[in-house]
Amino acid sequence: MTRARFVRSFGYAIEGIVQAFREGRNFKVQLCFAVAAIVLGIIFPIEPHEWAIIFVCIGVVLGGECVNTSIEAIVDLVSPEYNELAKRAKDCAAGAVLLCSIASLFVAAFLFLPRMLVAFGLL
């Protein structure tokens, strides 16, 4: 692969992320939660390894949203009319993102709840 093709591939990837943002309401919602997690990490200071965990969670959830968006587009392309298998594929892809989101929510709770309770004098 030439350097120019390699650099272009980053452009295509960024284009895909922008597309997921434009078309995906859930991508925008997940992005808001990502920003909230970053803000919480600033307000209630966390350790460098905890930042790493937060950023991995953000990457997994947003990456999952991109994969979900692409699966939905492929399914719509090959099966424009209702099909039970198409529904199953879309539901499983959405379920995968939901599982990642729930796991990330638990991570956020473990990292931020104790700090918040101390800050508000509840612990």
Phi, psi and omega in degrees: 000131179284163180299318181298316178295322178298314179295319178300325181297328175293321178299318178295321179296317178296321176301320178295320178295316179298319179298316178298323178293314182296316188266340189257105176302318181294327177299318179295319178298313180296324178295322176297318177295324178297315178297319178299318179296320179294317179298316178300322178295333177279316182293316179248085190313133178242161183285159180306318180292332177287324173301318180300317179297315179300314182291328174294316178300315179300315180297319180295315182292312180293322175297319177298321177297320177296317178296317179300316179299319180290322178296317178299319180295317180296316180298317178297326179293314185273343181219074183295332177267163183300136177212133183299322178292324177296318178299317180298317180298314180295317181295320179293320178296316178294323178296324178297317178294320179299317178298317177297321180293317179296316178299319179294325177296319176296318177300313179299319179298315179296324182279319190260327183303312178301319180295319180293319179298319177295314182299326181266010177069025180262359181217000000 
